[in-house]
Amino acid sequence: MGMSVTIDAASGADAEPILKLQYLCYQSEAETYANWSIEPLTESLDQLRERLAGRLVLVARLGEEVVGAVSGWTDESGTGHIERLCVHPRLHRHGLGGRLVRRLEEGLAAASARGESAPLVRYRLFTGHRSLGNLRLYQRLGYERTGIEEVDARLSFVIMEKPAPGSASAPAPAAAHAAVA
């Protein structure tokens, strides 16, 4: 490709490209579950702008093109929620999804360390039960299944969590994990 993918905080100008990317990326999820009314496909531009204002949103860029995005926030219990990970289909299997999640985790941890949110205890995300690629990615990133939430007869969400570094429940980092970060 000749260019490096960069990751940085999204701005208001990124709302429309993020919305288009999200719509493109979540088509396969809608097809998997035969449900085209999932939130990432029905979110309006105004709703996305609200999310940009109230969450940490990161974008991956290839040149000027937005090719990935993820958002998150930390609730009052210290849970860092990660949502709406999307990577342009032509960049799947290049590690970009993992890079985005790790950078978001770092951003949530930094906000917590600055006192901008509750002390971070864990990260939590969810994905569909038949989204095998997503499940494998999150497991590689250290997430473990902690629950299932049935949405309807065709869809259940797999809830996955991992402890935040430095939290009482976080194990000491292993040498193999340090090389990945």
C-alpha positions as CSV (number, residue, x, y, z in Angstrom):
1,M,0.0,0.0,0.0
2,G,2.9,2.3,0.5
3,M,1.4,4.1,3.5
4,S,1.3,3.5,7.2
5,V,-2.0,3.3,9.1
6,T,-2.1,5.8,11.9
7,I,-4.4,5.8,14.9
8,D,-5.6,9.0,16.6
9,A,-8.6,10.5,18.4
10,A,-11.6,11.1,16.2
11,S,-12.8,14.7,15.6
12,G,-16.3,15.9,14.7
13,A,-15.2,16.0,11.0
14,D,-14.8,12.2,11.2
15,A,-18.4,11.5,12.0
16,E,-19.6,10.9,8.4
17,P,-16.6,8.7,7.4
18,I,-17.0,6.7,10.6
19,L,-20.7,6.3,9.9
20,K,-20.1,5.1,6.4
21,L,-17.4,2.7,7.5
22,Q,-19.6,1.3,10.3
23,Y,-22.4,0.7,7.8
24,L,-20.0,-1.1,5.5
25,C,-18.4,-3.2,8.2
26,Y,-21.6,-4.3,10.0
27,Q,-23.2,-5.6,6.8
28,S,-21.6,-9.0,7.4
29,E,-22.9,-9.1,11.0
30,A,-26.4,-8.3,9.8
31,E,-26.2,-11.0,7.3
32,T,-24.8,-13.6,9.8
33,Y,-27.8,-12.9,12.1
34,A,-30.4,-12.1,9.4
35,N,-31.0,-8.8,11.3
36,W,-30.5,-5.5,9.5
37,S,-31.9,-3.4,12.4
38,I,-28.7,-3.7,14.6
39,E,-27.7,-0.4,16.1
40,P,-24.5,0.2,14.0
41,L,-26.7,0.0,10.9
42,T,-29.5,2.2,12.2
43,E,-27.4,4.9,14.0
44,S,-28.0,8.4,12.6
45,L,-25.3,10.9,11.9
46,D,-26.6,13.0,14.9
47,Q,-26.5,10.0,17.2
48,L,-23.0,9.3,16.1
49,R,-22.0,12.9,16.8
50,E,-23.4,12.5,20.3
51,R,-21.3,9.4,20.8
52,L,-18.2,11.2,19.5
53,A,-18.9,13.9,22.1
54,G,-19.5,11.5,25.0
55,R,-16.9,8.8,24.4
56,L,-13.3,8.2,23.6
57,V,-13.4,7.5,19.8
58,L,-10.3,6.5,17.9
59,V,-9.9,6.3,14.1
60,A,-7.4,4.5,12.0
61,R,-6.4,6.3,8.9
62,L,-4.6,5.2,5.7
63,G,-3.6,8.5,4.4
64,E,-6.7,10.6,4.7
65,E,-9.1,7.7,4.6
66,V,-10.8,6.4,7.8
67,V,-10.2,2.7,7.6
68,G,-11.0,1.7,11.3
69,A,-12.7,3.0,14.4
70,V,-13.5,2.0,17.9
71,S,-15.1,3.8,20.9
72,G,-15.3,3.4,24.6
73,W,-15.9,4.9,28.0
74,T,-15.5,4.0,31.7
75,D,-18.5,3.8,33.9
76,E,-18.7,4.7,37.6
77,S,-17.9,1.1,38.7
78,G,-14.5,1.3,36.9
79,T,-15.5,-0.9,33.9
80,G,-14.0,0.3,30.6
81,H,-16.6,-0.5,27.9
82,I,-15.3,-1.1,24.4
83,E,-17.8,-0.8,21.5
84,R,-18.2,-0.5,17.7
85,L,-14.9,-1.9,16.6
86,C,-14.9,-1.8,12.8
87,V,-12.1,-2.2,10.3
88,H,-12.5,-1.8,6.5
89,P,-12.9,-5.3,5.0
90,R,-9.8,-4.8,2.7
91,L,-7.7,-4.4,5.8
92,H,-9.0,-7.5,7.7
93,R,-6.3,-9.9,9.1
94,H,-3.6,-7.2,9.2
95,G,-3.8,-6.7,13.0
96,L,-5.6,-3.3,12.8
97,G,-8.5,-4.4,15.0
98,G,-6.1,-5.5,17.8
99,R,-4.2,-2.2,17.5
100,L,-7.4,-0.2,17.8
101,V,-8.6,-2.1,20.9
102,R,-5.2,-1.9,22.6
103,R,-4.9,1.9,21.9
104,L,-8.5,2.3,23.3
105,E,-7.6,0.4,26.4
106,E,-4.5,2.6,26.8
107,G,-6.6,5.7,26.3
108,L,-9.2,4.6,28.9
109,A,-6.4,3.8,31.4
110,A,-4.7,7.2,30.8
111,A,-8.1,9.0,31.4
112,S,-8.5,7.0,34.6
113,A,-4.9,7.8,35.8
114,R,-5.6,11.5,35.2
115,G,-8.7,11.3,37.3
116,E,-11.1,11.9,34.4
117,S,-13.0,8.7,35.2
118,A,-13.4,6.2,37.9
119,P,-10.4,4.0,38.7
120,L,-10.2,1.4,36.0
121,V,-10.8,-2.1,37.2
122,R,-11.7,-4.1,34.0
123,Y,-12.4,-3.8,30.3
124,R,-15.7,-5.3,28.9
125,L,-17.0,-5.8,25.4
126,F,-19.5,-8.0,23.7
127,T,-19.9,-9.6,20.3
128,G,-22.4,-11.9,18.6
129,H,-22.2,-15.6,19.5
130,R,-21.6,-16.6,15.8
131,S,-19.0,-13.9,15.2
132,L,-16.1,-16.4,15.4
133,G,-13.4,-14.0,14.0
134,N,-14.4,-11.4,16.7
135,L,-14.3,-14.0,19.4
136,R,-10.9,-15.2,18.4
137,L,-9.5,-11.6,18.2
138,Y,-10.8,-10.8,21.7
139,Q,-9.5,-14.0,23.1
140,R,-6.0,-13.3,21.6
141,L,-6.2,-9.8,23.3
142,G,-6.7,-11.5,26.7
143,Y,-10.5,-11.3,27.0
144,E,-12.4,-14.2,28.6
145,R,-16.1,-15.0,28.3
146,T,-18.0,-13.9,31.4
147,G,-21.6,-14.2,30.3
148,I,-24.2,-14.6,27.5
149,E,-27.1,-12.2,26.9
150,E,-29.9,-13.5,24.7
151,V,-31.1,-10.8,22.4
152,D,-33.6,-12.9,20.4
153,A,-34.0,-16.4,19.0
154,R,-31.2,-15.7,16.4
155,L,-28.8,-13.6,18.4
156,S,-27.0,-13.9,21.8
157,F,-24.2,-11.5,22.9
158,V,-21.1,-13.1,24.3
159,I,-19.9,-10.8,27.1
160,M,-16.1,-10.8,27.5
161,E,-13.9,-9.1,30.1
162,K,-10.3,-8.8,31.2
163,P,-8.8,-7.0,34.2
164,A,-7.2,-3.6,33.7
165,P,-3.5,-3.5,34.3
166,G,-2.7,-2.5,37.9
167,S,-6.2,-3.4,39.2
168,A,-6.4,-5.8,42.2
169,S,-7.6,-8.6,39.9
170,A,-5.0,-8.1,37.2
171,P,-2.3,-10.7,37.0
172,A,1.3,-9.6,36.7
173,P,2.2,-9.1,33.0
174,A,3.9,-12.0,31.4
175,A,7.0,-11.5,29.2
176,A,5.1,-12.7,26.1
177,H,2.4,-10.1,26.7
178,A,5.0,-7.3,27.1
179,A,6.4,-7.9,23.6
180,V,2.9,-7.6,22.1
181,A,2.2,-4.1,23.5
